Amino acid sequence: MDWNRDQIKQRLLVVCGGVAFYCILQNLGTVLITTGKLLGILSPFLVGGAIAFVLNVPMAAIERRFPERQKGRRPLALILTLAALAGVLALAFCVIGPGVGEAVGSIAGQIPDAIQRLQEQLTVLERYLPQVQSLADALHISIDWGGLSRKAITLAQSWGNRILSSGGGMIGGLVSGVSTFVIGLIFSFYILLQKEKLARQGRQVCYALLPEAWADRVLEVLRLANRIFSSFLSGQCLEAVILGTMFAASMTILRMPYALLVGVLISLTALVPVVGAFIGCVVGALLIAVTNPWRAVGFVVLFLVLQQVEGNLIYPHVVGSSVGLPSIWVLAAVTLGGSVMGIAGMVLFIPLCSVLYAMFRDFVKGRLQVRGVSPDKWRG
C-alpha cells in the first residue's frame, strides 16, 4: 500500500500520542505533582483571567453607553465598573455589619450566664462522684481518676497544639491567598484595558499553529463559550437578587427579625448555585436563634418552602433561559458538578454543559441534514 505524506504524518501523530499517553500513565504521580506546582505558579494569572472575565460583563455593558471614538472610554468604563462593585459591597457590609455585631454582642452577653450554668452543673456532678465510686467498688471496677485526668489534660494539650498549628497554617494560607488575589486583580486590569489586542494576538496564534478549518472551529467554540458564560453570570446575579428579595419580603410579612440582613446575606451566598442559599440559611438561623429559637425554626421552614419554589421554578427558568439550557439539564449539571468538583463544579458545570449541549445539538442537526432525514420523522 502506497502512503502519501499526509497519511504518514497522521500515523506518526497517532503513534507519538500513544507513546506520550503511555509515558504519562507510567509516571502519573510525577505528572500530577508537576501539574500542581505549575498551577501554583500560574495561579495569580489564572485568577486574574477569571476576574477579568467576570468584570468584563458589566464593563462591556457600561462601555456601550459611550460613543465608540470617545477618548478614555475604556478606562472610564473600568473605573465605573469598579466603583459600582465597591458600592454594592459597601452597601452589603453596611446592612450585614450592624446585624452581625448585634448578634455577636447578644451572644457575648449570654456567655457569663452560660459559664454560671456550667459551674452549677459541675457542682451537681461532683456530688454524685462518691456514689459512682461506691457503685464501681460494688461491681469490682477500679477507676483510675488520676489517669483519667492526665489523659484529659493530654487530650486538651494535643487539641491546643493542633489549633495553634492550624492557626499558623491558616495565617500563611490567608497571606498567600491575599497576595495571589492582589496580583491577579492587577493582571486583570491589564487584560481589560487591552482585551482587543490580546484577542487579536490569540487569533493569530490559533491560525498560525492549527489548520484553518480547525482554527475556525476553535474560535467558534470560544465565542459560544464566552457568550454562554456571560449570560450565565447575568442570570445567576438576577436569580440571587430575586431570592434575596423573596426572603426579605416574606420575613418582613411574618415579622421575623433581621429580615433585611438575611435577605442581603442570602443574595450574596446564592451566587453559588443551589448550595449557596443553604449557607445563608444556616447563618440566618443562627442569628435569629440568638433572639428567639422558635423563630429560627419558623425561618428554617420558610427557607425550605422558598427553596423549593426557587430550585424548581425560578432557578431553572431564569438561569436555564439565560444559557440556553433546558431546565432538566440545569438541575443535572448542578448535581453532576457538585459531585465532581464541589462548589466550583456547581458554578462551572452549568455554562460548560450549555456549551456541550449547543455543540451536540448543532452536530445532531448537521447529521440529520447530511443523511437527508425528513423533519417530519423526528418532530412527530
PEHUTA-V48365 format. One record per residue. SS is DSSP state (2 for helix, 1 for strand, 0 for the rest). BURIAL is b if it has 9 or more other C-alpha atoms within 8 Angstrom, else e. D_LAST is the distance of its C-alpha to the last C-alpha in Angstrom with 2 decimals. Layout:
BEGIN
ss = (SS & SS)
burial = (BURIAL & BURIAL)
d_last = (D_LAST & D_LAST)
END
This chain:
BEGIN
ss = (0 & 0 & 0 & 0 & 2 & 2 & 2 & 2 & 2 & 2 & 2 & 2 & 2 & 2 & 2 & 2 & 2 & 2 & 2 & 2 & 2 & 2 & 2 & 2 & 2 & 2 & 0 & 2 & 2 & 2 & 2 & 2 & 2 & 2 & 2 & 2 & 2 & 2 & 2 & 2 & 2 & 2 & 2 & 2 & 2 & 2 & 2 & 2 & 2 & 2 & 2 & 2 & 2 & 2 & 2 & 2 & 2 & 2 & 2 & 2 & 2 & 2 & 2 & 0 & 0 & 0 & 0 & 0 & 0 & 0 & 0 & 0 & 2 & 2 & 2 & 2 & 2 & 2 & 2 & 2 & 2 & 2 & 2 & 2 & 2 & 2 & 2 & 2 & 2 & 2 & 2 & 2 & 2 & 2 & 2 & 2 & 2 & 2 & 2 & 2 & 2 & 2 & 2 & 2 & 2 & 2 & 2 & 2 & 2 & 2 & 2 & 2 & 2 & 2 & 2 & 2 & 2 & 2 & 2 & 2 & 2 & 2 & 2 & 2 & 2 & 2 & 2 & 2 & 2 & 2 & 2 & 2 & 2 & 2 & 2 & 2 & 2 & 2 & 0 & 0 & 0 & 0 & 0 & 0 & 2 & 2 & 2 & 2 & 2 & 2 & 2 & 2 & 2 & 2 & 2 & 2 & 2 & 2 & 2 & 2 & 2 & 2 & 2 & 2 & 2 & 2 & 2 & 2 & 2 & 2 & 2 & 2 & 2 & 2 & 2 & 2 & 2 & 2 & 2 & 2 & 2 & 2 & 2 & 2 & 2 & 2 & 2 & 2 & 2 & 2 & 2 & 2 & 2 & 0 & 2 & 2 & 2 & 2 & 2 & 2 & 2 & 2 & 2 & 2 & 2 & 2 & 2 & 2 & 2 & 0 & 0 & 2 & 2 & 2 & 2 & 2 & 2 & 2 & 2 & 2 & 2 & 2 & 2 & 2 & 2 & 2 & 2 & 2 & 2 & 2 & 2 & 2 & 2 & 2 & 2 & 2 & 2 & 2 & 2 & 2 & 2 & 2 & 2 & 2 & 2 & 2 & 2 & 2 & 2 & 2 & 2 & 2 & 2 & 0 & 0 & 0 & 0 & 0 & 2 & 2 & 2 & 2 & 2 & 2 & 2 & 2 & 2 & 2 & 2 & 0 & 0 & 0 & 0 & 0 & 2 & 2 & 2 & 2 & 2 & 2 & 2 & 2 & 2 & 2 & 2 & 2 & 2 & 2 & 2 & 2 & 2 & 0 & 2 & 2 & 2 & 2 & 2 & 2 & 2 & 2 & 2 & 2 & 2 & 2 & 2 & 2 & 2 & 2 & 2 & 2 & 2 & 2 & 2 & 2 & 2 & 2 & 2 & 2 & 2 & 2 & 2 & 2 & 2 & 0 & 0 & 0 & 2 & 2 & 2 & 2 & 2 & 2 & 2 & 2 & 2 & 2 & 2 & 2 & 2 & 2 & 2 & 2 & 2 & 2 & 2 & 2 & 2 & 2 & 2 & 2 & 2 & 2 & 2 & 2 & 2 & 2 & 2 & 2 & 2 & 2 & 2 & 2 & 2 & 2 & 2 & 2 & 2 & 2 & 2 & 2 & 2 & 0 & 0 & 0 & 2 & 2 & 2 & 2 & 2 & 0)
burial = (e & e & e & e & e & e & e & b & e & e & e & e & e & e & e & e & e & e & e & e & e & e & e & b & e & e & e & e & e & e & b & e & e & e & e & e & e & e & e & e & e & e & b & b & b & b & b & b & b & b & b & b & e & b & b & b & b & b & b & b & e & b & b & e & e & e & e & e & e & e & e & e & b & e & e & e & b & b & e & b & b & e & e & e & e & e & e & e & e & e & e & b & e & e & b & b & e & e & b & b & e & e & b & e & e & b & b & e & e & e & e & e & e & e & e & e & e & e & e & e & e & e & e & e & e & e & e & e & e & e & e & e & b & e & e & b & b & e & e & e & e & e & e & e & e & e & e & e & e & e & e & e & e & e & e & e & e & e & e & e & e & e & e & e & e & e & e & e & e & e & e & e & e & e & e & e & e & e & e & b & b & e & b & b & b & b & b & b & b & e & b & b & e & e & e & e & e & b & e & e & e & e & b & e & e & b & b & e & e & e & e & e & e & e & b & e & e & e & b & e & b & e & e & b & b & e & e & b & b & b & b & b & b & b & b & b & b & b & b & b & b & b & b & b & b & b & b & b & b & e & b & b & e & e & e & b & e & b & b & e & b & b & b & b & b & b & b & e & b & b & b & b & b & b & b & b & b & e & b & b & b & e & e & b & b & b & b & b & b & b & e & e & b & e & b & b & b & e & b & b & e & e & b & e & e & b & e & b & b & b & b & e & b & b & b & b & b & b & b & b & b & b & b & e & b & b & b & e & e & b & b & e & b & b & b & b & b & b & e & e & b & b & b & b & b & b & b & b & b & b & b & b & b & b & b & e & b & e & e & e & e & e & e & e & e & e & e & b & e & e & e & e & e & e & e & e & e & e & e & e)
d_last = (48.23 & 48.91 & 47.29 & 47.27 & 48.03 & 44.43 & 43.64 & 46.84 & 46.06 & 42.60 & 44.14 & 46.95 & 44.57 & 42.72 & 46.10 & 47.45 & 44.35 & 44.68 & 48.39 & 47.84 & 45.25 & 47.71 & 50.53 & 48.48 & 47.74 & 51.43 & 52.57 & 49.78 & 52.27 & 54.11 & 50.92 & 49.74 & 53.20 & 53.39 & 49.92 & 50.96 & 54.17 & 52.42 & 49.95 & 52.98 & 54.68 & 51.66 & 50.67 & 52.36 & 50.45 & 47.11 & 47.83 & 48.84 & 45.61 & 43.60 & 45.83 & 45.50 & 41.70 & 41.72 & 44.44 & 42.79 & 39.97 & 42.38 & 44.81 & 42.39 & 41.56 & 45.31 & 46.08 & 43.80 & 46.03 & 48.95 & 49.59 & 48.68 & 52.27 & 53.98 & 56.48 & 55.88 & 52.29 & 51.02 & 53.85 & 53.71 & 49.99 & 50.69 & 53.63 & 51.66 & 48.85 & 51.44 & 53.21 & 50.05 & 49.27 & 52.90 & 52.82 & 49.80 & 51.44 & 54.78 & 53.27 & 51.55 & 54.86 & 56.79 & 54.56 & 54.32 & 57.87 & 59.89 & 57.69 & 57.91 & 61.64 & 62.15 & 60.32 & 62.34 & 65.53 & 64.72 & 64.11 & 67.33 & 69.22 & 68.14 & 69.23 & 72.94 & 72.04 & 69.78 & 72.60 & 75.02 & 72.76 & 72.40 & 76.17 & 76.61 & 74.19 & 76.07 & 79.34 & 78.07 & 76.81 & 80.21 & 81.90 & 79.90 & 80.69 & 84.01 & 82.25 & 79.62 & 82.46 & 84.38 & 81.30 & 80.74 & 84.42 & 84.17 & 81.22 & 83.11 & 80.51 & 81.91 & 80.18 & 81.13 & 80.73 & 82.08 & 79.58 & 76.71 & 77.89 & 78.22 & 74.69 & 73.40 & 75.29 & 74.01 & 70.42 & 70.86 & 72.37 & 69.53 & 67.00 & 69.06 & 69.19 & 65.43 & 64.93 & 67.38 & 65.84 & 62.30 & 63.62 & 65.08 & 61.83 & 59.93 & 62.39 & 62.05 & 58.26 & 58.39 & 60.71 & 58.57 & 55.38 & 57.07 & 58.47 & 55.10 & 53.46 & 56.24 & 56.07 & 52.27 & 52.55 & 55.08 & 52.95 & 49.93 & 52.09 & 52.81 & 49.11 & 48.19 & 51.09 & 50.27 & 46.49 & 45.97 & 48.72 & 47.38 & 43.84 & 45.36 & 47.38 & 44.38 & 42.48 & 45.63 & 45.87 & 42.21 & 42.59 & 46.00 & 44.93 & 41.42 & 40.09 & 38.79 & 35.13 & 35.37 & 37.21 & 34.57 & 31.88 & 34.17 & 34.94 & 31.30 & 30.58 & 33.75 & 32.82 & 29.43 & 31.29 & 33.92 & 31.53 & 29.58 & 32.83 & 34.41 & 31.57 & 31.74 & 35.47 & 35.12 & 32.46 & 34.57 & 37.67 & 35.97 & 34.71 & 38.26 & 39.82 & 37.51 & 38.29 & 42.01 & 42.12 & 40.50 & 43.16 & 46.03 & 45.11 & 44.52 & 47.75 & 49.70 & 48.57 & 49.50 & 52.79 & 52.30 & 54.56 & 53.52 & 50.45 & 50.51 & 51.52 & 48.71 & 46.14 & 47.28 & 47.49 & 43.95 & 42.72 & 44.45 & 43.37 & 39.74 & 39.41 & 38.78 & 35.21 & 35.12 & 38.44 & 40.62 & 40.55 & 41.97 & 44.91 & 45.59 & 45.38 & 48.07 & 50.38 & 49.90 & 50.61 & 53.76 & 54.98 & 54.49 & 56.03 & 59.26 & 59.82 & 58.15 & 56.48 & 54.83 & 53.24 & 51.85 & 50.16 & 48.70 & 47.49 & 45.69 & 43.95 & 43.00 & 41.71 & 39.47 & 37.96 & 37.45 & 36.18 & 33.38 & 32.45 & 32.73 & 31.04 & 27.95 & 27.52 & 29.61 & 29.64 & 25.95 & 25.18 & 28.35 & 28.54 & 24.85 & 24.26 & 27.40 & 26.34 & 22.62 & 21.87 & 19.59 & 21.83 & 21.20 & 22.23 & 25.25 & 26.54 & 25.91 & 27.79 & 30.67 & 31.02 & 30.94 & 33.25 & 35.69 & 36.01 & 36.62 & 38.76 & 39.56 & 39.67 & 39.44 & 36.24 & 34.69 & 35.57 & 34.47 & 31.32 & 29.18 & 29.62 & 29.75 & 26.40 & 25.04 & 26.43 & 25.00 & 21.54 & 21.70 & 23.08 & 20.55 & 17.64 & 19.44 & 20.13 & 16.57 & 15.57 & 18.76 & 18.17 & 14.82 & 16.83 & 19.75 & 18.02 & 16.37 & 12.80 & 10.68 & 8.35 & 6.00 & 5.93 & 5.47 & 3.76 & 0.00)
END
